[in-house]
Amino acid sequence: MAAMATVPSYTPSLWVRMCHALPRLDLTMQMKDNIFVPDSWEYQQTLLVLSSLSAIALVISLLVVLSFLIHYCCCHRGDRSEGSEEEEEDEDGSTGHGYSGKKGRGICCVTWVAVASVTLCCVAIGIGFYGNSEANDGMYQLTSSLLTANYTLASIDLLITDTISGLQLSVSGPLTSMEELFTGSKPFLTSTRNCRRLSDNVINLLSSISLARSGIDAGLGNDSISGASIIPLTPAPPSVAPTLVPSSGLMPSPFSPGWAANTLMVNEDYRWLSYVLLLLLDLIVCLFILLGLAKQARWLLILMTVLAWLALFLSWGSLGLETATVVALSDFCTDPNIFVLNSTNFNTGTSSDVLDYYLTCSRRMNSPFQQVMTQSQRALSNIHTHLSNLDRNALTQFPKAEKSLREVQQILNSTEGNFHQLVALLNCRGLNKDYIDSLKGLCYDGMEGLLYLSLYSFLSALAFTAILCSLPGAWRSFPSESEEYEDSDSESEDPFTSHQDSKRFLQWQPWL
């Protein structure tokens, strides 16, 4: 927590701190710490134990549903014989297809329990849609920040590569020609060789900057190094910035924001679509259960019972995955700097001082590239001074050197323009802002969305458990087609009923 005090504009939320404070047990039921180490088997055991709680809840749900099924299948056999005797006694006072008042009250009770369960499931579906949208917004903010950071790193790499290639071009081209022309004049030859030496120093200094080149070279290739001239740099926007997309699914070493953004976008599309399909499945089951209860369609309720079983398993399974994800995310969001600084995927090719500078961006910290940039600036200024002296003094004696001198001056001017852009991009404020924005998207919106999805899974699992307990009693209480057919035949063949109905109809018409 002390490290997070140096990170501006980000503090762990209350939900992150609460989930991070949950006790952790391994498979041997021993307490473990809650430090985010995803590659450690001990840490993975704690997540498995937390996920297994949903499996235990699933077993309890199955036992509850099984007990109700046994109650309906076995205990109601004796009620049927007693119910037939009561029907003979209460036949005259019963209503609706020959059912007794007691049986009607039982059907009403079971139906209302099913309706209440479906209503709870619909509420859970609404929470699930909101949570899925929040999680998607958080991942979108995360990927956008990573793409912006990748754009900045690509721009830094292009500036360094463009500057180095321009200086190499000046050394191998016009400066070599000027040395051949100034062979007979030692002062001019010395100034030209000093320009070559200073250019080589700038090339070596810029080549030592490993921030961008460590993670972007594989995505950029070497095409930019072979450029024949320097032009003002206009890098691609973040949406099409060069990214590293390895053929394997493993994280590249060193870490690349572009690779992470592409991987997260693909996984997020599948995750979002999976939850939408799960929510639509639950919604369809709930709507058709209500339709089956209203129409008293036994075959429809039996079909929905089968789908409710599937939804129950999916609800508890998704809750287990969400529990592990929420806990792991809370561990990361509590202090992300420690994980980034200690992870070999991030600090390979980049020193810990450079990472700490961009992660914290403290005013009390000096840029690790300040000395390199200062020496490079001085070297470029000295080159410019030597070229000015040659322009004033050497062209009168060696007019043929004017073309080469103008080429070197043009390259130097473009190099200084790129150098000023490079100084601005190497400042920590841009990359640190992208880092903070990615943390906010992941640890605020993403965390909140996952919590809502966990609540949805829990409520839907409870709702489907109640539905599976009440539906068998509902569809078993519905009259079968044979009973309806017998009732309709008995009413149509009864001469007294038809005679009384016709007499009642004639009495109702006063003009007849």
Steps between C-alpha positions, in 0.01 A plus 500: 500500500794737550596471135153601388533832681742614227256419219285808428127482432462134595409336829356151546124507533304369797396187311863429411609530862213282623567221249873525566436447873329163446686211669690266270531125542692253289396143423639387836280758679798708616493878504693676222581862425309700242788635292420490128734239352305337214784269398527346848326166557432592863314812392306303240394256771337782698298598193396138446378475857292816459358371172412168663252681726265533204537126436396433860203733453409311183498171690275653767263625229487155343421342835220750563349442157537125539319506833208687342490255210486209744222681685294545183564153361464289814302689759220607267404145407318462829343842457351393169291219658385728781430772250277273291279423803479869589408582142201264520379673817569856385408451135199731517695788662813480287572736213707479181542158347388317813785613730442549871563829676796353685659386178431835342672677786802268456520576131475872572776484759737308272425733210570812704829354624602437138394851400698653788806296399468612139470862616821463704669351196389795285648740757824304490501519119468879517793514743696272267447722198616804698804317636593370157482853361711640785765232456508566126542874560788434737675272252444754222667770711785262580563405137471864387762604755728215395465596134579863586808389694601279209457800269730705722761223511478455124548875453805495728645208309435663163660825617809317625525289187444799271762708681755222499445419134531870406825539689635179349404631158683826562811318622515258209398753234566875505749502792715242320490711184598811697797318654624412154462861387671645811805271480732791429366719784564370848266739697203423275584130504514505880158666524353244262646211699366654821153503342541131414617420854216693662247332270630161604469602866138605450428171324647303790315707759163462330559129448534458877137606555328163558150615598328475167740285302473208741128446438427646158782386270332171422184677399668773295758302314812653348341681209523840663877472545562478127342838422704720269382834633354653812144631490283636784370205699123437492443166677183300458207561737450264795242289318752403230826547689757222454432220742671178587276200435694178552385177347489326836262587778777556757587846621803632308808597692540795527142613540329685214190718559385438144507123546310535829237727342439264208482195727263670743273624221463151355438340840259775601292448184461132582427572866238764422330278242500201736326697774247644257410149383475380861276792593279442196472131592384591850256757363349255251461236771326749732262628232399155383451385859250782549334408171479136601345588835247729336402247231540200732714337231661201663733421208635857497574496872675165469721643224573811706585279797775336294634840394478621860732217601751620240465859620553390860831332418612799291410745776698325770790438258518865396487602867808290569694661216385846602601444863854401404527789253371759749739387773801488266411842359469647849844367588647663189316830541605538863859576396561454125842669511653218700382240251622700199841566654549138609368334185768382257262555206511875567856568614682285244688745277389795715664592827300526820595868528336574165185308597481669839538842334204445268283319754533760774586816300606683813630854476785410731626239255726597212455343161738207443556634150583855608875454479478325164279769353717780640816352350324445170373858496849632564643281227239622250573861598873444445430346159294803412785730612757316285270509199449877545876555506542292186218694334673832572859406427526186287258571215708790366797267457310180418181591310446134405431420868189719508265221386624254762496766770140593422397134518662464840329816625162379374544165674610677819194728498264204458691312769464786747124518431464129568720538806267757658201271439696215657573703813129574541393137448760365743345706778311279746171690495363348178573135573408538866161642403440197276603274787261670745216490246554129444494439876177696535335306220608164637471559874197729510260419215633150438489408867151644543375314195638170625334552839166562332548189288577300816179629656311404185639148505415455867143631468432306181632182661265549797211581266552192285531285810157625616362457148615141481343434838162650406456409133448125550217571741349747255496287188394186692198691629386599154207298359600253234340495156305182584347663810396805301352279231301294755370817667388646173328174397319467833372854480379459140326164572321615815139574394413674826785747473409588145128529589573724798728719293235540229230576759726755668569660162124528423430657837776757435328613175183693607362540151478126432 
